[in-house]
Amino acid sequence: MSPVFAKAEKNSRDSWDDTRLVKECLAGNEEAWSQLIEKYKALIYSIPVKYGLPPHEAADVFQSTCMELLTRLPQLREPKALPKWLMQVAHHQCHRVKRGQQRLISRDGEPDLPEPETPAIAENLVQQTQEEQMLREAMGRLTPQCRRLVELLFFESPPRPYTEVAEQLGLAIGSIGFTRQKCIDRLRRNLEELGFH
């Protein structure tokens, strides 16, 4: 296979939607599995981080969520529901970890205390996580230059001055404002296409 053809085929795979990814995963395509995990690793890992779990426990939640995905993917009826399903599994795993911590604490002091209840998934936390995933996907659809421009201007604290941004991207300082607006408009369209309101 020629390098050009291999690159075109990889770019084609990178644009697979969830329906195609799930189908390929179920057919045993290992590259599809890698792509699926790559696509959702930030989403999955963001849940234990929001729960304030330390890195080693967040990694455990990530691993157990991926294992659940591996074993239960054939039962997934609607591939478009995959992000929400992954969030719910990760939330459940976080509650399991928290419950284990509470049991250890409560059992030491009061062995007769009742088991702590698993609280319902906080709807605002789910919504926030979904919005973050949409933003990651919308950013991923931007051209590399637009994505980098948006990252430099809006995702760094403090934001970089236009002179630094222009130098890093090889643009004229006077074109940054116009290019920024063009990239933001594209990002907004991407978000709307993904269902962000």
Secondary structure, DSSP 8 states (H G I E B T S, - for coil): --HHHHHHHHHHHHT--HHHHHHHHHTT-HHHHHHHHHHHHHHHHHHHHHTT--HHHHHHHHHHHHHHHHHHGGG-S-GGGHHHHHHHHHHHHHHHHHHHHHHHHHHHH-TT----------HHHHHHHHHHHHHHHHHHTS-HHHHHHHHHHHSSSS---HHHHHHHHT--GGGHHHHHHHHHHHHHHHHHHTT--
